[in-house]
Amino acid sequence: MTPPAGARPPVRHPEAPAPGEIIGSHYEHCFGCGGGQPHGLHLETRAREGVRVTAEFRVKEAHQGAPGLAHGGVLATALDETLGALGWMLRVIAVTGRLETDYLRPVPVDTVLHLDAEVLAVHGRKIYCTATGRIGGPEGPVAVRADAVFIEVKIDHFIENGRSAEIQAVLADPDQVKVARALEVNP
Ligand SMILES: CCCCC/C=C\C/C=C\C/C=C\C/C=C\CCCC(=O)SCCNC(=O)CCNC(=O)[C@H](O)C(C)(C)COP(=O)(O)OP(=O)(O)OC[C@H]1O[C@@H](n2cnc3c(N)ncnc32)[C@H](O)[C@@H]1OP(=O)(O)O
């Protein structure tokens, strides 16, 4: 999780979304951000200054682990999804290689989790990043946090590994192809 010697500070891509801009869902059926998942997290992420994004997630009844409390895996998903959106700030496609979570406070159903993620360093294809989830407001106490290493991939990663029915469907959708191509403009 510690960036190796030779890692460099992240550089915000000149065509990154402007600070305050909503970063739309990368895939309608994504459990983290897609509108087509009834029990999904429906995370809405915004670009911030630097190589940073924020997001909000309201915990629903479908997200319980213990009675009235969010499931830890769902909270990890919220952190993972927010970290995943950092790819837009670098304009690269990246997948989670490693995700290490700390659970500091229980998160009741109906709580809004205020998420904040930033890239710390980049080394080759490895992107070192960190995220927090606060409750009671954006300045409230940290309930969950994560450190992660994301690995840059090309679109082929999805085309070669995804189930063919879904891949054919996204390849036939011009808006979806536009999303994927937009992430590949990194010089
Ligand atoms: C048009 C059709 C496609 C449409 C797609 C639509 C939209 C796409 C746009 C965005 C979508 C992008 C992401 C989704 C966003 C958010 C969702 C949240 C994110 C996720 O939920 S995403 C799912 C979970 N995620 C996975 O499903 C990954 C499974 N995994 C693999 O697919 C491989 O494992 C891979 C690719 C990771 C690496 O494989 P590889 O062969 O390419 O690379 P290799 O192994 O050579 O590693 C290269 C360097 O990374 C280091 N490294 C590797 N693994 C590491 C690890 N675990 N920890 C620390 N370092 C690691 C090595 O040590 C080496 O480092 P070094 O260069 O220093 O030697």
Ligand as a Chemical Component Dictionary entry (heavy atoms), coordinates in Angstrom:
data_LIG
# 
_chem_comp.id                   LIG 
_chem_comp.type                 NON-POLYMER 
_chem_comp.pdbx_formal_charge   0 
_chem_comp.three_letter_code    LIG 
# 
loop_
_chem_comp_atom.comp_id 
_chem_comp_atom.atom_id 
_chem_comp_atom.alt_atom_id 
_chem_comp_atom.type_symbol 
_chem_comp_atom.charge 
_chem_comp_atom.model_Cartn_x 
_chem_comp_atom.model_Cartn_y 
_chem_comp_atom.model_Cartn_z 
_chem_comp_atom.pdbx_ordinal 
LIG C1  C1  C 0 -16.532 -1.116 -24.670 1  
LIG C2  C2  C 0 -16.689 -2.252 -23.688 2  
LIG C3  C3  C 0 -16.193 -1.944 -22.290 3  
LIG C4  C4  C 0 -17.148 -1.031 -21.593 4  
LIG C5  C5  C 0 -16.679 -0.814 -20.173 5  
LIG C6  C6  C 0 -17.427 0.318  -19.635 6  
LIG C7  C7  C 0 -16.866 1.265  -18.948 7  
LIG C8  C8  C 0 -15.409 1.174  -18.551 8  
LIG C9  C9  C 0 -15.071 2.373  -17.769 9  
LIG C10 C10 C 0 -14.780 2.329  -16.489 10 
LIG C11 C11 C 0 -14.831 1.060  -15.693 11 
LIG C12 C12 C 0 -13.641 0.974  -14.830 12 
LIG C13 C13 C 0 -13.684 0.568  -13.582 13 
LIG C14 C14 C 0 -14.933 0.396  -12.853 14 
LIG C15 C15 C 0 -15.015 1.497  -11.889 15 
LIG C16 C16 C 0 -15.391 1.362  -10.652 16 
LIG C17 C17 C 0 -15.762 0.097  -10.042 17 
LIG C18 C18 C 0 -14.919 -0.094 -8.862  18 
LIG C19 C19 C 0 -13.643 -0.732 -9.277  19 
LIG C20 C20 C 0 -13.771 -2.238 -9.321  20 
LIG O1  O1  O 0 -14.405 -2.850 -8.527  21 
LIG S1  S1  S 0 -12.918 -3.058 -10.564 22 
LIG C21 C21 C 0 -13.359 -4.787 -10.325 23 
LIG C22 C22 C 0 -12.476 -5.539 -9.364  24 
LIG N1  N1  N 0 -11.157 -5.719 -9.863  25 
LIG C23 C23 C 0 -10.819 -6.675 -10.775 26 
LIG O2  O2  O 0 -11.669 -7.376 -11.254 27 
LIG C24 C24 C 0 -9.355  -6.828 -11.135 28 
LIG C25 C25 C 0 -9.002  -8.290 -11.378 29 
LIG N2  N2  N 0 -7.589  -8.409 -11.600 30 
LIG C26 C26 C 0 -7.045  -8.362 -12.833 31 
LIG O3  O3  O 0 -7.741  -8.302 -13.842 32 
LIG C27 C27 C 0 -5.553  -8.349 -12.933 33 
LIG O4  O4  O 0 -4.970  -8.963 -11.834 34 
LIG C28 C28 C 0 -4.987  -6.894 -13.085 35 
LIG C29 C29 C 0 -5.559  -6.245 -14.365 36 
LIG C30 C30 C 0 -5.346  -6.056 -11.855 37 
LIG C31 C31 C 0 -3.449  -6.954 -13.198 38 
LIG O5  O5  O 0 -3.098  -7.917 -14.167 39 
LIG P1  P1  P 0 -2.095  -7.593 -15.379 40 
LIG O6  O6  O 0 -1.661  -8.916 -15.957 41 
LIG O7  O7  O 0 -2.695  -6.594 -16.286 42 
LIG O8  O8  O 0 -0.881  -6.842 -14.720 43 
LIG P2  P2  P 0 0.308   -7.396 -13.804 44 
LIG O9  O9  O 0 -0.089  -8.594 -13.038 45 
LIG O10 O10 O 0 1.528   -7.475 -14.673 46 
LIG O11 O11 O 0 0.475   -6.163 -12.773 47 
LIG C32 C32 C 0 0.857   -4.871 -13.205 48 
LIG C33 C33 C 0 1.433   -4.157 -11.998 49 
LIG O12 O12 O 0 0.409   -4.066 -10.991 50 
LIG C34 C34 C 0 0.800   -4.770 -9.785  51 
LIG N3  N3  N 0 -0.348  -5.470 -9.229  52 
LIG C35 C35 C 0 -1.164  -6.345 -9.862  53 
LIG N4  N4  N 0 -2.110  -6.769 -9.038  54 
LIG C36 C36 C 0 -1.900  -6.137 -7.854  55 
LIG C37 C37 C 0 -2.564  -6.187 -6.611  56 
LIG N5  N5  N 0 -3.616  -6.970 -6.418  57 
LIG N6  N6  N 0 -2.090  -5.416 -5.608  58 
LIG C38 C38 C 0 -1.023  -4.623 -5.790  59 
LIG N7  N7  N 0 -0.343  -4.536 -6.963  60 
LIG C39 C39 C 0 -0.786  -5.304 -7.968  61 
LIG C40 C40 C 0 1.873   -5.733 -10.238 62 
LIG O13 O13 O 0 2.748   -6.051 -9.165  63 
LIG C41 C41 C 0 2.564   -4.947 -11.340 64 
LIG O14 O14 O 0 3.420   -3.982 -10.741 65 
LIG P3  P3  P 0 4.866   -3.690 -11.376 66 
LIG O15 O15 O 0 4.575   -3.032 -12.713 67 
LIG O16 O16 O 0 5.531   -2.757 -10.425 68 
LIG O17 O17 O 0 5.531   -4.993 -11.514 69 
# 
loop_
_chem_comp_bond.comp_id 
_chem_comp_bond.atom_id_1 
_chem_comp_bond.atom_id_2 
_chem_comp_bond.value_order 
_chem_comp_bond.pdbx_ordinal 
LIG C1  C2  SING 1  
LIG C2  C3  SING 2  
LIG C3  C4  SING 3  
LIG C4  C5  SING 4  
LIG C5  C6  SING 5  
LIG C6  C7  DOUB 6  
LIG C7  C8  SING 7  
LIG C8  C9  SING 8  
LIG C9  C10 DOUB 9  
LIG C10 C11 SING 10 
LIG C11 C12 SING 11 
LIG C12 C13 DOUB 12 
LIG C13 C14 SING 13 
LIG C14 C15 SING 14 
LIG C15 C16 DOUB 15 
LIG C16 C17 SING 16 
LIG C17 C18 SING 17 
LIG C18 C19 SING 18 
LIG C19 C20 SING 19 
LIG C20 O1  DOUB 20 
LIG C20 S1  SING 21 
LIG S1  C21 SING 22 
LIG C21 C22 SING 23 
LIG C22 N1  SING 24 
LIG N1  C23 SING 25 
LIG C23 O2  DOUB 26 
LIG C23 C24 SING 27 
LIG C24 C25 SING 28 
LIG C25 N2  SING 29 
LIG N2  C26 SING 30 
LIG C26 O3  DOUB 31 
LIG C26 C27 SING 32 
LIG C27 O4  SING 33 
LIG C27 C28 SING 34 
LIG C28 C29 SING 35 
LIG C28 C30 SING 36 
LIG C28 C31 SING 37 
LIG C31 O5  SING 38 
LIG O5  P1  SING 39 
LIG P1  O6  DOUB 40 
LIG P1  O7  SING 41 
LIG P1  O8  SING 42 
LIG O8  P2  SING 43 
LIG P2  O9  DOUB 44 
LIG P2  O10 SING 45 
LIG P2  O11 SING 46 
LIG O11 C32 SING 47 
LIG C32 C33 SING 48 
LIG C33 O12 SING 49 
LIG C33 C41 SING 50 
LIG O12 C34 SING 51 
LIG C34 N3  SING 52 
LIG C34 C40 SING 53 
LIG N3  C35 SING 54 
LIG N3  C39 SING 55 
LIG C35 N4  DOUB 56 
LIG N4  C36 SING 57 
LIG C36 C37 SING 58 
LIG C36 C39 DOUB 59 
LIG C37 N5  SING 60 
LIG C37 N6  DOUB 61 
LIG N6  C38 SING 62 
LIG C38 N7  DOUB 63 
LIG N7  C39 SING 64 
LIG C40 O13 SING 65 
LIG C40 C41 SING 66 
LIG C41 O14 SING 67 
LIG O14 P3  SING 68 
LIG P3  O15 DOUB 69 
LIG P3  O16 SING 70 
LIG P3  O17 SING 71 
# 
